[in-house]
Amino acid sequence: MKALVLFSTKYGSTAEVAESVATTIRSNGNDVDVYNLKKPFDGTLEGYDLIILGSGIIAGRWIRGARKFLASHHKTLDSKRLALFICGSEPYFEPHRNDELRKRYLEDIATEHGLQPESMAMFGGVFDFSKYGLVVTKLLTKMGVVKVLEDAGFDASKPCDLRDWEEIGIWASGLV
Ligand SMILES: Cc1cc2nc3c(=O)[nH]c(=O)nc-3n(C[C@H](O)[C@H](O)[C@H](O)COP(=O)(O)O)c2cc1C
């Protein structure tokens, strides 16, 4: 099988998840390419059996490159095996909102583009204040993110990694 993992990231955590998904699928004897949608995808999807698309969630939305990829390629994706994933803090901190978040960040996006992915997953993300400018740091602090992280036992002066690598590995294996 040949797979393509495409992703949009702002701060890098979704890229690491995409690489990990690719490594898992490769380790099962498959051919996997990885593409960062910072640049629009200008290759062909022909020849790929499985397309996996991931995006970080910033301010309640998918990152632009991943949104644009779906808008441009949804017709081709319709005839492919497709899987979607997002990385965000809401699924980690607000598991009671799981159904609502899944609808908002995955199901509605797929439906909007006439797509029926075979699998969709929500993973935790990363907060790393060393990567944010003053405005973003102030905003996140004002929104209570630092307090939520510290209440959950994280040290916000270091990268706070909300990703569950075992969960990510199990999901990727399930796609093979
Ligand atoms: C400015 C900012 C806004 C964010 N907004 C949301 C949000 O609305 N919902 C959410 O679930 N996570 C939110 N997050 C958490 C990110 O989804 C998380 O940091 C993720 O790992 C970002 O992906 P990236 O590292 O690939 O860019 C936000 C993070 C930042 C820095």
The ligand as an SDF file (V2000), in Angstrom:
LIG
                    3D

 31 33  0  0  0  0  0  0  0  0999 V2000
   -2.9340   30.8680   19.8370 C   0  0  0  0  0  0  0  0  0  0  0  0
   -3.4290   29.4740   20.0860 C   0  0  0  0  0  0  0  0  0  0  0  0
   -4.7910   29.2060   19.9380 C   0  0  0  0  0  0  0  0  0  0  0  0
   -5.2870   27.9150   20.1580 C   0  0  0  0  0  0  0  0  0  0  0  0
   -6.6150   27.6710   20.0010 N   0  0  0  0  0  0  0  0  0  0  0  0
   -7.0910   26.4190   20.2180 C   0  0  0  0  0  0  0  0  0  0  0  0
   -8.4760   26.1360   20.0540 C   0  0  0  0  0  0  0  0  0  0  0  0
   -9.2920   26.9830   19.7250 O   0  0  0  0  0  0  0  0  0  0  0  0
   -8.8900   24.8670   20.2870 N   0  0  0  0  0  0  0  0  0  0  0  0
   -8.0300   23.8550   20.6570 C   0  0  0  0  0  0  0  0  0  0  0  0
   -8.4510   22.7190   20.8300 O   0  0  0  0  0  0  0  0  0  0  0  0
   -6.6990   24.1060   20.8020 N   0  0  0  0  0  0  0  0  0  0  0  0
   -6.2260   25.3510   20.6010 C   0  0  0  0  0  0  0  0  0  0  0  0
   -4.8900   25.6070   20.7460 N   0  0  0  0  0  0  0  0  0  0  0  0
   -3.9810   24.5060   21.0840 C   0  0  0  0  0  0  0  0  0  0  0  0
   -3.3570   23.9980   19.8000 C   0  0  0  0  0  0  0  0  0  0  0  0
   -4.3030   23.2920   19.0470 O   0  0  0  0  0  0  0  0  0  0  0  0
   -2.1760   23.1040   20.1060 C   0  0  0  0  0  0  0  0  0  0  0  0
   -1.1630   23.9230   20.6270 O   0  0  0  0  0  0  0  0  0  0  0  0
   -1.6820   22.3680   18.8930 C   0  0  0  0  0  0  0  0  0  0  0  0
   -0.6950   21.4770   19.3120 O   0  0  0  0  0  0  0  0  0  0  0  0
   -1.1930   23.3190   17.8130 C   0  0  0  0  0  0  0  0  0  0  0  0
   -0.7390   22.5750   16.7080 O   0  0  0  0  0  0  0  0  0  0  0  0
    0.6680   22.8840   16.0120 P   0  0  0  0  0  0  0  0  0  0  0  0
    1.7340   22.7870   17.0900 O   0  0  0  0  0  0  0  0  0  0  0  0
    0.7960   21.8050   14.9930 O   0  0  0  0  0  0  0  0  0  0  0  0
    0.5930   24.2440   15.4120 O   0  0  0  0  0  0  0  0  0  0  0  0
   -4.3860   26.8830   20.5330 C   0  0  0  0  0  0  0  0  0  0  0  0
   -3.0150   27.1710   20.6700 C   0  0  0  0  0  0  0  0  0  0  0  0
   -2.5350   28.4400   20.4510 C   0  0  0  0  0  0  0  0  0  0  0  0
   -1.0660   28.7090   20.5920 C   0  0  0  0  0  0  0  0  0  0  0  0
  1  2  1  0
  2  3  1  0
  2 30  2  0
  3  4  2  0
  4  5  1  0
  4 28  1  0
  5  6  2  0
  6  7  1  0
  6 13  1  0
  7  8  2  0
  7  9  1  0
  9 10  1  0
 10 11  2  0
 10 12  1  0
 12 13  2  0
 13 14  1  0
 14 15  1  0
 14 28  1  0
 15 16  1  0
 16 17  1  0
 16 18  1  0
 18 19  1  0
 18 20  1  0
 20 21  1  0
 20 22  1  0
 22 23  1  0
 23 24  1  0
 24 25  2  0
 24 26  1  0
 24 27  1  0
 28 29  2  0
 29 30  1  0
 30 31  1  0
M  END
$$$$
